[in-house]
Amino acid sequence: MQEAKKREAIKLKNGATGTGSSGKRLSSGSRLKEKTEERQKRKTLSASPASPDPVIKPQPRPSDRLNPKTIDPFGVPSKAPSAFAAIYSKGGIPCRLVHGSVKHRLQWDCHPETLPFDPLLITLAEGLRETRHPYTFVSKEGFRELLLVEGAAQKAVPLLPRLVPVLKAALVHSDGEVFERGLTALVQLSAVVGPALNDHLKHLLSSLSKRQMSKKFKEQTTDALQKLEQYGGKESLAVIKSKIPTYCSIAS
């Protein structure tokens, strides 16, 4: 009886010992698994690329104010150039921009008096819709200087049927600066051709009427309309009033 009890006690002891060793084995296995996972995380972190350095924006240069939105006309274009840009890059405009410390100017290849207005004046008018330098300056200044030459009226009047749609495209442009250049060019043209513009004026007044409702352009538009009346005479007033009834004549 006593021997049976001893054997029973030995079995229980051995079972308890086995359970403890099994627990120890399980505990050792969990720690090994954790260490393996930790090593894998360290390898992943070391293999991942370092975080990129913060992007440093270039500081604006003093010349940026003089040359807004500058582009190299002879460089590789990022997109298809406009018709005016392509003509200018190929030397189709007989003048070049000369950079100055205070302001820019144009250098003509020959005297502007000797140049034919067709198609040069129309091409410069098309350039008024450009939005990048040097095209903006070349088109605006070239148009102005060409109209200042002797005999400009006789050369410009026959081109009015083709010039007016081009100027209208600038006047309806969504860019405010393009509109201002188109408005300035229209007044310059009116000063040269005078009443000859009256027959075409109605095609341009709709866009001026819309801009006059804007606080930003109201003063400029009103001033332009007064000059159109001044250069076009009494007939121009009737045309302006037919399209813009609220316009007040300079004679009133």
Secondary structure by P-SEA (a helix, b strand, c coil): caaaaaaaaaaaaaaaaaaaaaaaaaaaaaaaaaaaaaaaaaaaaaacccccccccccccccccccccccccccccccccccaaaaaaaaccccbbbbbcccbbbbbbccccccccccaaaaaaaaaccccccaaaaaaaaaaaaaaaccccccccccaaaaaaaaaaaaaacccaaaaaaaaaaaaaaaaaccccccccccccaaaaaaaaaccccaaaaaaaaaaaaaaacaaaaaaaaacccccccccc
